[in-house]
Amino acid sequence: MKTLVVLMVTGGIAVSAWGVTPTPEEMAQARAWAQAKFEGAQAEGAVKAGLSVIENNDPLQLNERNGKPLHMDKQYARGLYAHAPSKVVVQLPGPGKTFFATVGVDSNEQTSGQRGSVVFAVRVGDAEKFRSGVMREGTAPLPLEVDLGGAQELTLIVEDSGDGISCDQSDWADARVALADGREVWLDELPILNEQRPFDTTPPFSFVYGGKASPELLTGWTLKRERKQLDDTRVGHTTVYTDPETKLEVRCEGIEYLDFPTVEWTVHFKNKGTADSPLLTDVKGLNARLDRGEQGEFVLHHQVGTLVKANDYEPLETVLEKGKTFDLAPRGGRPCGTVFPYFNLEYSGGGAIVVVGWSGQWSARFARDDTRGLTVTSGQETTHFVLRPGEEVRTPMTVMQFWRGDRTRAQNVWRRWMMAHNVPKPGGVFPAPQLTPCSSHQYGEMIHADEASQLMFIDRYLEERIPIAYWWMDAGWYVNETGWPNTGTWEVDTKRFPRGLRSITDYAHGKGLKSIVWFEPERVTPGTWQYVNQPEWLNGKGDGQKLLNLGNRVAWDWLVGHISGFIES
């Protein structure tokens, strides 16, 4: 089963039947993602000079407040008017040298009488370069000069002083930057950027190794990148990080699609050293930040999974509010149980389809910050292990598809990508619809079934002219003394099926049908053959249900040989 966390970007293939041709903008987003995350470079021109309004209680205004000049101790012809809480990111056209401004509370009919109290701050990167004391209307404005040290981005912040935001109307008067090349840039001349910020070049995955987070570690590891044309519609990207001390290799294998706005990747961890690796924990195949525009909010479109209930796959919608975290995970190791691993994130007039590709237990987290950002992480729900020399493991596959415009159209683009690049085509054609019935609801799966009941059901389906393709023999065909599930003795119950299951399969073949037999070998219950005779193959404590350890080579070889022999016989 392919369970994907996919973020997808729609691109340029001609599709006539549904009117869902990917747009150049969508394809450009996919290319920008691949370039940033796989090639380590932002697209040329991706960082635009301008003002990104991350937060502002009122609309940011340039050179005025509601049609009147900025006013503190005097009127100012130029500058920015903001209302706390406010956060404005200034992206410069070149390296900055010094930021100049005069700051204070705007004097007007609403703030008159020292109403409003704010604190100004300027951040450059992760460092706070300036912070004022509490400033009120009528107090002297504060001129400031902030050394930018060559930075091309700074953040202007206005906070309330702890007494609420009433009348916290604030001015960055005469706001300008002296660039390192001698030019002067006035902030009121920069455009207000409403689109999301460009993708950063951090890897699209994360992990903790020996107690240290991967962003801290990878900067000191050996890095190699490779780009290879796979065919006319796909480009392969391989990024390899190697720890010079322990020789752990972290390899990201990605594919960029050229006919759809889709990117996918899987991360592999291999111990190429001679000793056990340090502890690997919190491994996330997807760890990426998305930014929305100034307006609107992130909306997560997701679905109920399946537990064979009336609301299976029910569509759900969750608004991802600032500062909130939303978690999803199935139950009991079933990838589509209770929740569905396909998501559509809608924001800024478009969005991203996100899918987790894993056939076991996974988890996904959508964490909103206090500004315009959303961090999406996904992977196996729990990772806490070491790798012995030569051992290798992988993360779930992640897929991404970005889209613009209509969300339903985006889903059709996604569907076409799935059909073009994922659905098997035996002999070059799509398989016909296949009906695979069983008698489970009549006989308690197959706990109470026998050979005669199975042959009768095959005949009845065909008598009713229902075009079935397979006959499904479900759970309970094996020796099953105590009822459901009682798994771990994978031998046919000859009391009910004296000729084995072969007689049923032969009968189905004679009717032009194929057959399916159900196995769930990872679950082992008390009293079964594996539980009694091979306890060293099992994981789990106490006397209850346990799991077959498929990492035990002896157990694995037995299982493959046993089921293979069963199928042949």
Disulfide bonds with the S-S distance in Angstrom:
none
